[in-house]
Amino acid sequence: MQITKDTPIAMLTVGQLQEVLGLNHEADSEPEKRKNLTISEAVEYLNEIGIPITKSTLYRHTMNATIPFKRFGERKLIFSADELDSWAQNKLK
């Protein structure tokens, strides 16, 4: 058997082929938003939605209680994506 550029080399499902070709329509839809975010995730999330912020600025907002967050233990900060959305909307007004 001679191998040419038309020789099949693999069998894929339609979904696998779409993923390989970058045609995965599920990837085009908005990804599921996490409800609770760590400080690093919150910084990334806020930057993605158009609020440029650094980790140190976000820490400052928590120290001044100017952004909604919850504290678990002495060091763990958790942010609600929904509360960050509301905070960002008010900030953009």
Biopython code that builds the backbone (N, CA, C, O; Angstrom):
import numpy as np
from Bio.PDB.StructureBuilder import StructureBuilder

atoms = [
    (1, "MET", "N", (0.844, -1.179, 0.000)),
    (1, "MET", "CA", (0.000, 0.000, 0.000)),
    (1, "MET", "C", (0.887, 1.240, 0.000)),
    (1, "MET", "O", (1.834, 1.354, 0.778)),
    (2, "GLN", "N", (0.560, 2.142, -0.875)),
    (2, "GLN", "CA", (1.317, 3.379, -0.966)),
    (2, "GLN", "C", (0.599, 4.464, -0.157)),
    (2, "GLN", "O", (-0.620, 4.610, -0.257)),
    (3, "ILE", "N", (1.342, 5.213, 0.631)),
    (3, "ILE", "CA", (0.767, 6.281, 1.454)),
    (3, "ILE", "C", (0.842, 7.585, 0.675)),
    (3, "ILE", "O", (1.902, 7.991, 0.198)),
    (4, "THR", "N", (-0.321, 8.231, 0.559)),
    (4, "THR", "CA", (-0.411, 9.521, -0.123)),
    (4, "THR", "C", (-1.045, 10.530, 0.823)),
    (4, "THR", "O", (-1.408, 10.193, 1.950)),
    (5, "LYS", "N", (-1.177, 11.766, 0.361)),
    (5, "LYS", "CA", (-1.812, 12.778, 1.218)),
    (5, "LYS", "C", (-3.293, 12.508, 1.438)),
    (5, "LYS", "O", (-3.904, 13.120, 2.314)),
    (6, "ASP", "N", (-3.884, 11.601, 0.658)),
    (6, "ASP", "CA", (-5.296, 11.250, 0.818)),
    (6, "ASP", "C", (-5.498, 9.996, 1.659)),
    (6, "ASP", "O", (-6.637, 9.587, 1.882)),
    (7, "THR", "N", (-4.421, 9.379, 2.130)),
    (7, "THR", "CA", (-4.522, 8.169, 2.935)),
    (7, "THR", "C", (-5.086, 8.526, 4.305)),
    (7, "THR", "O", (-4.531, 9.382, 4.996)),
    (8, "PRO", "N", (-6.195, 7.875, 4.713)),
    (8, "PRO", "CA", (-6.748, 8.170, 6.044)),
    (8, "PRO", "C", (-5.798, 7.691, 7.140)),
    (8, "PRO", "O", (-5.195, 6.621, 7.047)),
    (9, "ILE", "N", (-5.686, 8.527, 8.191)),
    (9, "ILE", "CA", (-4.790, 8.142, 9.280)),
    (9, "ILE", "C", (-5.514, 8.010, 10.622)),
    (9, "ILE", "O", (-4.966, 7.449, 11.571)),
    (10, "ALA", "N", (-6.726, 8.517, 10.699)),
    (10, "ALA", "CA", (-7.431, 8.443, 11.982)),
    (10, "ALA", "C", (-8.926, 8.527, 11.739)),
    (10, "ALA", "O", (-9.379, 9.022, 10.707)),
    (11, "MET", "N", (-9.681, 8.037, 12.705)),
    (11, "MET", "CA", (-11.123, 8.159, 12.650)),
    (11, "MET", "C", (-11.543, 9.059, 13.811)),
    (11, "MET", "O", (-11.215, 8.792, 14.967)),
    (12, "LEU", "N", (-12.271, 10.124, 13.490)),
    (12, "LEU", "CA", (-12.704, 11.073, 14.502)),
    (12, "LEU", "C", (-14.219, 11.189, 14.495)),
    (12, "LEU", "O", (-14.870, 10.959, 13.476)),
    (13, "THR", "N", (-14.763, 11.545, 15.636)),
    (13, "THR", "CA", (-16.181, 11.889, 15.667)),
    (13, "THR", "C", (-16.327, 13.296, 15.098)),
    (13, "THR", "O", (-15.337, 14.014, 14.953)),
    (14, "VAL", "N", (-17.532, 13.686, 14.780)),
    (14, "VAL", "CA", (-17.771, 15.035, 14.267)),
    (14, "VAL", "C", (-17.322, 16.068, 15.300)),
    (14, "VAL", "O", (-16.690, 17.063, 14.945)),
    (15, "GLY", "N", (-17.638, 15.841, 16.553)),
    (15, "GLY", "CA", (-17.238, 16.771, 17.614)),
    (15, "GLY", "C", (-15.725, 16.890, 17.728)),
    (15, "GLY", "O", (-15.204, 17.990, 17.912)),
    (16, "GLN", "N", (-15.014, 15.771, 17.621)),
    (16, "GLN", "CA", (-13.560, 15.810, 17.685)),
    (16, "GLN", "C", (-12.980, 16.577, 16.507)),
    (16, "GLN", "O", (-12.039, 17.354, 16.671)),
    (17, "LEU", "N", (-13.542, 16.361, 15.309)),
    (17, "LEU", "CA", (-13.067, 17.075, 14.121)),
    (17, "LEU", "C", (-13.324, 18.572, 14.257)),
    (17, "LEU", "O", (-12.466, 19.386, 13.914)),
    (18, "GLN", "N", (-14.505, 18.934, 14.759)),
    (18, "GLN", "CA", (-14.809, 20.357, 14.960)),
    (18, "GLN", "C", (-13.817, 20.977, 15.939)),
    (18, "GLN", "O", (-13.375, 22.109, 15.740)),
    (19, "GLU", "N", (-13.468, 20.249, 16.987)),
    (19, "GLU", "CA", (-12.512, 20.762, 17.969)),
    (19, "GLU", "C", (-11.130, 20.934, 17.351)),
    (19, "GLU", "O", (-10.469, 21.946, 17.581)),
    (20, "VAL", "N", (-10.689, 19.957, 16.570)),
    (20, "VAL", "CA", (-9.385, 20.037, 15.909)),
    (20, "VAL", "C", (-9.335, 21.221, 14.949)),
    (20, "VAL", "O", (-8.318, 21.908, 14.853)),
    (21, "LEU", "N", (-10.438, 21.454, 14.240)),
    (21, "LEU", "CA", (-10.489, 22.541, 13.266)),
    (21, "LEU", "C", (-10.855, 23.877, 13.883)),
    (21, "LEU", "O", (-10.880, 24.891, 13.185)),
    (22, "GLY", "N", (-11.140, 23.902, 15.182)),
    (22, "GLY", "CA", (-11.511, 25.149, 15.841)),
    (22, "GLY", "C", (-12.933, 25.567, 15.537)),
    (22, "GLY", "O", (-13.266, 26.750, 15.601)),
    (23, "LEU", "N", (-13.767, 24.606, 15.207)),
    (23, "LEU", "CA", (-15.158, 24.902, 14.864)),
    (23, "LEU", "C", (-16.112, 24.497, 15.969)),
    (23, "LEU", "O", (-17.311, 24.352, 15.729)),
    (24, "ASN", "N", (-15.611, 24.316, 17.147)),
    (24, "ASN", "CA", (-16.430, 23.880, 18.266)),
    (24, "ASN", "C", (-17.341, 25.022, 18.684)),
    (24, "ASN", "O", (-16.884, 25.985, 19.301)),
    (25, "HIS", "N", (-18.620, 24.930, 18.358)),
    (25, "HIS", "CA", (-19.569, 25.996, 18.652)),
    (25, "HIS", "C", (-19.790, 26.177, 20.147)),
    (25, "HIS", "O", (-20.122, 27.276, 20.593)),
    (26, "GLU", "N", (-19.611, 25.126, 20.921)),
    (26, "GLU", "CA", (-19.744, 25.262, 22.362)),
    (26, "GLU", "C", (-18.660, 26.165, 22.909)),
    (26, "GLU", "O", (-18.890, 26.899, 23.870)),
    (27, "ALA", "N", (-17.480, 26.122, 22.311)),
    (27, "ALA", "CA", (-16.382, 26.983, 22.760)),
    (27, "ALA", "C", (-16.671, 28.434, 22.439)),
    (27, "ALA", "O", (-16.174, 29.329, 23.122)),
    (28, "ASP", "N", (-17.486, 28.687, 21.387)),
    (28, "ASP", "CA", (-17.827, 30.049, 21.018)),
    (28, "ASP", "C", (-18.832, 30.669, 21.975)),
    (28, "ASP", "O", (-18.881, 31.890, 22.121)),
    (29, "SER", "N", (-19.632, 29.836, 22.628)),
    (29, "SER", "CA", (-20.604, 30.376, 23.565)),
    (29, "SER", "C", (-19.875, 30.834, 24.824)),
    (29, "SER", "O", (-18.743, 30.428, 25.088)),
    (30, "GLU", "N", (-20.542, 31.682, 25.588)),
    (30, "GLU", "CA", (-19.925, 32.230, 26.795)),
    (30, "GLU", "C", (-19.650, 31.107, 27.790)),
    (30, "GLU", "O", (-20.546, 30.318, 28.089)),
    (31, "PRO", "N", (-18.436, 31.024, 28.302)),
    (31, "PRO", "CA", (-18.130, 29.966, 29.258)),
    (31, "PRO", "C", (-18.923, 30.158, 30.549)),
    (31, "PRO", "O", (-19.300, 31.273, 30.909)),
    (32, "GLU", "N", (-19.163, 29.049, 31.226)),
    (32, "GLU", "CA", (-19.914, 29.120, 32.478)),
    (32, "GLU", "C", (-19.111, 29.922, 33.495)),
    (32, "GLU", "O", (-17.932, 29.660, 33.733)),
    (33, "LYS", "N", (-19.773, 30.891, 34.076)),
    (33, "LYS", "CA", (-19.115, 31.779, 35.024)),
    (33, "LYS", "C", (-19.037, 31.088, 36.384)),
    (33, "LYS", "O", (-20.035, 30.577, 36.891)),
    (34, "ARG", "N", (-17.845, 31.081, 36.961)),
    (34, "ARG", "CA", (-17.692, 30.531, 38.310)),
    (34, "ARG", "C", (-18.372, 31.464, 39.290)),
    (34, "ARG", "O", (-18.329, 32.685, 39.137)),
    (35, "LYS", "N", (-18.995, 30.885, 40.286)),
    (35, "LYS", "CA", (-19.693, 31.712, 41.267)),
    (35, "LYS", "C", (-18.739, 32.345, 42.260)),
    (35, "LYS", "O", (-18.881, 33.526, 42.580)),
    (36, "ASN", "N", (-17.775, 31.595, 42.754)),
    (36, "ASN", "CA", (-16.843, 32.093, 43.760)),
    (36, "ASN", "C", (-15.439, 32.119, 43.190)),
    (36, "ASN", "O", (-14.984, 31.154, 42.575)),
    (37, "LEU", "N", (-14.759, 33.239, 43.401)),
    (37, "LEU", "CA", (-13.442, 33.441, 42.816)),
    (37, "LEU", "C", (-12.412, 33.752, 43.889)),
    (37, "LEU", "O", (-12.713, 34.424, 44.876)),
    (38, "THR", "N", (-11.204, 33.261, 43.691)),
    (38, "THR", "CA", (-10.087, 33.645, 44.550)),
    (38, "THR", "C", (-9.662, 35.054, 44.149)),
    (38, "THR", "O", (-10.189, 35.601, 43.180)),
    (39, "ILE", "N", (-8.734, 35.640, 44.866)),
    (39, "ILE", "CA", (-8.312, 37.000, 44.524)),
    (39, "ILE", "C", (-7.669, 37.053, 43.144)),
    (39, "ILE", "O", (-7.916, 37.995, 42.391)),
    (40, "SER", "N", (-6.858, 36.072, 42.797)),
    (40, "SER", "CA", (-6.234, 36.048, 41.466)),
    (40, "SER", "C", (-7.284, 35.895, 40.373)),
    (40, "SER", "O", (-7.214, 36.559, 39.339)),
    (41, "GLU", "N", (-8.259, 35.017, 40.607)),
    (41, "GLU", "CA", (-9.339, 34.825, 39.636)),
    (41, "GLU", "C", (-10.192, 36.080, 39.523)),
    (41, "GLU", "O", (-10.650, 36.422, 38.433)),
    (42, "ALA", "N", (-10.409, 36.770, 40.641)),
    (42, "ALA", "CA", (-11.200, 38.000, 40.621)),
    (42, "ALA", "C", (-10.502, 39.082, 39.803)),
    (42, "ALA", "O", (-11.146, 39.801, 39.040)),
    (43, "VAL", "N", (-9.188, 39.195, 39.964)),
    (43, "VAL", "CA", (-8.422, 40.169, 39.179)),
    (43, "VAL", "C", (-8.555, 39.847, 37.689)),
    (43, "VAL", "O", (-8.821, 40.732, 36.876)),
    (44, "GLU", "N", (-8.370, 38.585, 37.346)),
    (44, "GLU", "CA", (-8.484, 38.160, 35.943)),
    (44, "GLU", "C", (-9.892, 38.433, 35.413)),
    (44, "GLU", "O", (-10.058, 38.950, 34.308)),
    (45, "TYR", "N", (-10.900, 38.084, 36.207)),
    (45, "TYR", "CA", (-12.289, 38.274, 35.792)),
    (45, "TYR", "C", (-12.597, 39.757, 35.570)),
    (45, "TYR", "O", (-13.183, 40.119, 34.550)),
    (46, "LEU", "N", (-12.210, 40.609, 36.508)),
    (46, "LEU", "CA", (-12.481, 42.040, 36.376)),
    (46, "LEU", "C", (-11.785, 42.621, 35.146)),
    (46, "LEU", "O", (-12.362, 43.446, 34.438)),
    (47, "ASN", "N", (-10.555, 42.197, 34.891)),
    (47, "ASN", "CA", (-9.854, 42.663, 33.698)),
    (47, "ASN", "C", (-10.573, 42.211, 32.429)),
    (47, "ASN", "O", (-10.653, 42.964, 31.458)),
    (48, "GLU", "N", (-11.097, 40.978, 32.435)),
    (48, "GLU", "CA", (-11.824, 40.463, 31.269)),
    (48, "GLU", "C", (-13.100, 41.246, 30.990)),
    (48, "GLU", "O", (-13.487, 41.405, 29.833)),
    (49, "ILE", "N", (-13.758, 41.737, 32.043)),
    (49, "ILE", "CA", (-15.018, 42.463, 31.824)),
    (49, "ILE", "C", (-14.802, 43.968, 31.693)),
    (49, "ILE", "O", (-15.762, 44.739, 31.699)),
    (50, "GLY", "N", (-13.544, 44.384, 31.575)),
    (50, "GLY", "CA", (-13.265, 45.781, 31.280)),
    (50, "GLY", "C", (-12.933, 46.666, 32.459)),
    (50, "GLY", "O", (-12.938, 47.890, 32.329)),
    (51, "ILE", "N", (-12.645, 46.077, 33.607)),
    (51, "ILE", "CA", (-12.229, 46.853, 34.777)),
    (51, "ILE", "C", (-10.752, 46.550, 35.015)),
    (51, "ILE", "O", (-10.421, 45.557, 35.665)),
    (52, "PRO", "N", (-9.861, 47.397, 34.496)),
    (52, "PRO", "CA", (-8.439, 47.134, 34.707)),
    (52, "PRO", "C", (-8.082, 47.321, 36.178)),
    (52, "PRO", "O", (-8.276, 48.397, 36.744)),
    (53, "ILE", "N", (-7.565, 46.272, 36.780)),
    (53, "ILE", "CA", (-7.255, 46.305, 38.207)),
    (53, "ILE", "C", (-6.090, 45.368, 38.478)),
    (53, "ILE", "O", (-5.936, 44.341, 37.816)),
    (54, "THR", "N", (-5.279, 45.729, 39.447)),
    (54, "THR", "CA", (-4.174, 44.866, 39.856)),
    (54, "THR", "C", (-4.554, 44.169, 41.158)),
    (54, "THR", "O", (-5.528, 44.530, 41.820)),
    (55, "LYS", "N", (-3.774, 43.179, 41.499)),
    (55, "LYS", "CA", (-4.019, 42.451, 42.742)),
    (55, "LYS", "C", (-3.890, 43.381, 43.943)),
    (55, "LYS", "O", (-4.692, 43.306, 44.873)),
    (56, "SER", "N", (-2.885, 44.258, 43.929)),
    (56, "SER", "CA", (-2.694, 45.159, 45.072)),
    (56, "SER", "C", (-3.858, 46.142, 45.200)),
    (56, "SER", "O", (-4.263, 46.476, 46.314)),
    (57, "THR", "N", (-4.395, 46.604, 44.083)),
    (57, "THR", "CA", (-5.554, 47.506, 44.132)),
    (57, "THR", "C", (-6.773, 46.771, 44.666)),
    (57, "THR", "O", (-7.555, 47.334, 45.432)),
    (58, "LEU", "N", (-6.936, 45.524, 44.267)),
    (58, "LEU", "CA", (-8.067, 44.744, 44.766)),
    (58, "LEU", "C", (-7.927, 44.514, 46.271)),
    (58, "LEU", "O", (-8.913, 44.591, 47.004)),
    (59, "TYR", "N", (-6.717, 44.235, 46.731)),
    (59, "TYR", "CA", (-6.490, 44.116, 48.176)),
    (59, "TYR", "C", (-6.842, 45.431, 48.888)),
    (59, "TYR", "O", (-7.447, 45.420, 49.960)),
    (60, "ARG", "N", (-6.462, 46.542, 48.291)),
    (60, "ARG", "CA", (-6.769, 47.844, 48.899)),
    (60, "ARG", "C", (-8.286, 48.036, 49.002)),
    (60, "ARG", "O", (-8.784, 48.523, 50.016)),
    (61, "HIS", "N", (-9.016, 47.653, 47.952)),
    (61, "HIS", "CA", (-10.482, 47.750, 48.002)),
    (61, "HIS", "C", (-11.055, 46.897, 49.132)),
    (61, "HIS", "O", (-12.015, 47.300, 49.789)),
    (62, "THR", "N", (-10.473, 45.727, 49.359)),
    (62, "THR", "CA", (-10.989, 44.892, 50.452)),
    (62, "THR", "C", (-10.668, 45.518, 51.804)),
    (62, "THR", "O", (-11.495, 45.479, 52.714)),
    (63, "MET", "N", (-9.476, 46.094, 51.946)),
    (63, "MET", "CA", (-9.113, 46.737, 53.214)),
    (63, "MET", "C", (-10.006, 47.946, 53.505)),
    (63, "MET", "O", (-10.316, 48.233, 54.661)),
    (64, "ASN", "N", (-10.416, 48.652, 52.442)),
    (64, "ASN", "CA", (-11.281, 49.825, 52.608)),
    (64, "ASN", "C", (-12.769, 49.475, 52.548)),
    (64, "ASN", "O", (-13.623, 50.354, 52.658)),
    (65, "ALA", "N", (-13.071, 48.190, 52.373)),
    (65, "ALA", "CA", (-14.455, 47.700, 52.270)),
    (65, "ALA", "C", (-15.226, 48.418, 51.161)),
    (65, "ALA", "O", (-16.395, 48.766, 51.330)),
    (66, "THR", "N", (-14.560, 48.635, 50.030)),
    (66, "THR", "CA", (-15.204, 49.296, 48.900)),
    (66, "THR", "C", (-15.551, 48.320, 47.782)),
    (66, "THR", "O", (-15.969, 48.732, 46.700)),
    (67, "ILE", "N", (-15.377, 47.033, 48.044)),
    (67, "ILE", "CA", (-15.729, 45.990, 47.077)),
    (67, "ILE", "C", (-16.301, 44.818, 47.877)),
    (67, "ILE", "O", (-15.816, 44.523, 48.969)),
    (68, "PRO", "N", (-17.323, 44.152, 47.346)),
    (68, "PRO", "CA", (-17.904, 43.028, 48.095)),
    (68, "PRO", "C", (-16.984, 41.800, 48.077)),
    (68, "PRO", "O", (-16.462, 41.417, 47.030)),
    (69, "PHE", "N", (-16.800, 41.199, 49.241)),
    (69, "PHE", "CA", (-15.995, 39.982, 49.372)),
    (69, "PHE", "C", (-16.365, 39.297, 50.672)),
    (69, "PHE", "O", (-17.015, 39.875, 51.543)),
    (70, "LYS", "N", (-15.936, 38.053, 50.779)),
    (70, "LYS", "CA", (-16.114, 37.291, 52.013)),
    (70, "LYS", "C", (-14.739, 36.797, 52.438)),
    (70, "LYS", "O", (-13.875, 36.523, 51.605)),
    (71, "ARG", "N", (-14.554, 36.690, 53.729)),
    (71, "ARG", "CA", (-13.281, 36.218, 54.267)),
    (71, "ARG", "C", (-13.511, 34.851, 54.900)),
    (71, "ARG", "O", (-14.439, 34.667, 55.688)),
    (72, "PHE", "N", (-12.653, 33.894, 54.545)),
    (72, "PHE", "CA", (-12.675, 32.569, 55.152)),
    (72, "PHE", "C", (-11.364, 32.388, 55.888)),
    (72, "PHE", "O", (-10.292, 32.396, 55.282)),
    (73, "GLY", "N", (-11.455, 32.228, 57.180)),
    (73, "GLY", "CA", (-10.236, 32.151, 57.973)),
    (73, "GLY", "C", (-9.602, 33.530, 58.043)),
    (73, "GLY", "O", (-10.278, 34.541, 57.855)),
    (74, "GLU", "N", (-8.330, 33.567, 58.307)),
    (74, "GLU", "CA", (-7.650, 34.851, 58.441)),
    (74, "GLU", "C", (-7.123, 35.390, 57.123)),
    (74, "GLU", "O", (-6.941, 36.598, 56.975)),
    (75, "ARG", "N", (-6.873, 34.498, 56.156)),
    (75, "ARG", "CA", (-6.186, 34.954, 54.958)),
    (75, "ARG", "C", (-6.947, 34.723, 53.658)),
    (75, "ARG", "O", (-6.594, 35.326, 52.645)),
    (76, "LYS", "N", (-7.950, 33.896, 53.640)),
    (76, "LYS", "CA", (-8.622, 33.512, 52.399)),
    (76, "LYS", "C", (-9.744, 34.489, 52.065)),
    (76, "LYS", "O", (-10.682, 34.658, 52.843)),
    (77, "LEU", "N", (-9.638, 35.132, 50.897)),
    (77, "LEU", "CA", (-10.672, 36.041, 50.418)),
    (77, "LEU", "C", (-11.400, 35.383, 49.253)),
    (77, "LEU", "O", (-10.776, 34.800, 48.367)),
    (78, "ILE", "N", (-12.720, 35.481, 49.265)),
    (78, "ILE", "CA", (-13.549, 34.923, 48.203)),
    (78, "ILE", "C", (-14.441, 36.033, 47.659)),
    (78, "ILE", "O", (-14.997, 36.830, 48.415)),
    (79, "PHE", "N", (-14.565, 36.070, 46.343)),
    (79, "PHE", "CA", (-15.385, 37.075, 45.676)),
    (79, "PHE", "C", (-16.484, 36.373, 44.905)),
    (79, "PHE", "O", (-16.253, 35.335, 44.286)),
    (80, "SER", "N", (-17.674, 36.936, 44.942)),
    (80, "SER", "CA", (-18.797, 36.428, 44.166)),
    (80, "SER", "C", (-18.775, 37.105, 42.799)),
    (80, "SER", "O", (-18.709, 38.331, 42.714)),
    (81, "ALA", "N", (-18.829, 36.314, 41.734)),
    (81, "ALA", "CA", (-18.820, 36.872, 40.379)),
    (81, "ALA", "C", (-20.029, 37.789, 40.178)),
    (81, "ALA", "O", (-19.913, 38.840, 39.548)),
    (82, "ASP", "N", (-21.178, 37.396, 40.708)),
    (82, "ASP", "CA", (-22.376, 38.232, 40.567)),
    (82, "ASP", "C", (-22.200, 39.570, 41.288)),
    (82, "ASP", "O", (-22.580, 40.615, 40.759)),
    (83, "GLU", "N", (-21.630, 39.539, 42.487)),
    (83, "GLU", "CA", (-21.396, 40.786, 43.231)),
    (83, "GLU", "C", (-20.349, 41.655, 42.538)),
    (83, "GLU", "O", (-20.452, 42.882, 42.546)),
    (84, "LEU", "N", (-19.340, 41.017, 41.937)),
    (84, "LEU", "CA", (-18.340, 41.788, 41.190)),
    (84, "LEU", "C", (-18.968, 42.441, 39.956)),
    (84, "LEU", "O", (-18.616, 43.563, 39.592)),
    (85, "ASP", "N", (-19.898, 41.731, 39.318)),
    (85, "ASP", "CA", (-20.611, 42.318, 38.175)),
    (85, "ASP", "C", (-21.367, 43.569, 38.596)),
    (85, "ASP", "O", (-21.303, 44.595, 37.918)),
    (86, "SER", "N", (-22.076, 43.489, 39.705)),
    (86, "SER", "CA", (-22.830, 44.638, 40.206)),
    (86, "SER", "C", (-21.898, 45.783, 40.579)),
    (86, "SER", "O", (-22.174, 46.940, 40.260)),
    (87, "TRP", "N", (-20.798, 45.469, 41.252)),
    (87, "TRP", "CA", (-19.813, 46.465, 41.634)),
    (87, "TRP", "C", (-19.239, 47.131, 40.400)),
    (87, "TRP", "O", (-19.084, 48.352, 40.371)),
    (88, "ALA", "N", (-18.922, 46.347, 39.380)),
    (88, "ALA", "CA", (-18.348, 46.892, 38.145)),
    (88, "ALA", "C", (-19.353, 47.794, 37.432)),
    (88, "ALA", "O", (-18.981, 48.845, 36.911)),
    (89, "GLN", "N", (-20.625, 47.390, 37.408)),
    (89, "GLN", "CA", (-21.659, 48.214, 36.765)),
    (89, "GLN", "C", (-21.750, 49.569, 37.454)),
    (89, "GLN", "O", (-21.842, 50.596, 36.782)),
    (90, "ASN", "N", (-21.727, 49.588, 38.781)),
    (90, "ASN", "CA", (-21.781, 50.841, 39.526)),
    (90, "ASN", "C", (-20.534, 51.677, 39.293)),
    (90, "ASN", "O", (-20.606, 52.905, 39.240)),
    (91, "LYS", "N", (-19.392, 51.019, 39.154)),
    (91, "LYS", "CA", (-18.141, 51.722, 38.930)),
    (91, "LYS", "C", (-18.116, 52.396, 37.548)),
    (91, "LYS", "O", (-17.507, 53.453, 37.381)),
    (92, "LEU", "N", (-18.778, 51.782, 36.568)),
    (92, "LEU", "CA", (-18.782, 52.302, 35.201)),
    (92, "LEU", "C", (-19.811, 53.420, 35.007)),
    (92, "LEU", "O", (-19.803, 54.089, 33.974)),
    (93, "LYS", "N", (-20.682, 53.626, 35.974)),
    (93, "LYS", "CA", (-21.716, 54.671, 35.842)),
    (93, "LYS", "C", (-21.139, 56.046, 36.023)),
    (93, "LYS", "O", (-21.865, 57.036, 35.944)),
]
sb = StructureBuilder()
sb.init_structure("model")
sb.init_model(0)
sb.init_chain("A")
sb.init_seg("    ")
for serial, (resi, resn, name, xyz) in enumerate(atoms, 1):
    if name == "N":
        sb.init_residue(resn, " ", resi, " ")
    sb.init_atom(name, np.array(xyz, "f"), 0.0, 1.0, " ", f" {name:<3s}", serial, name[0])
structure = sb.get_structure()
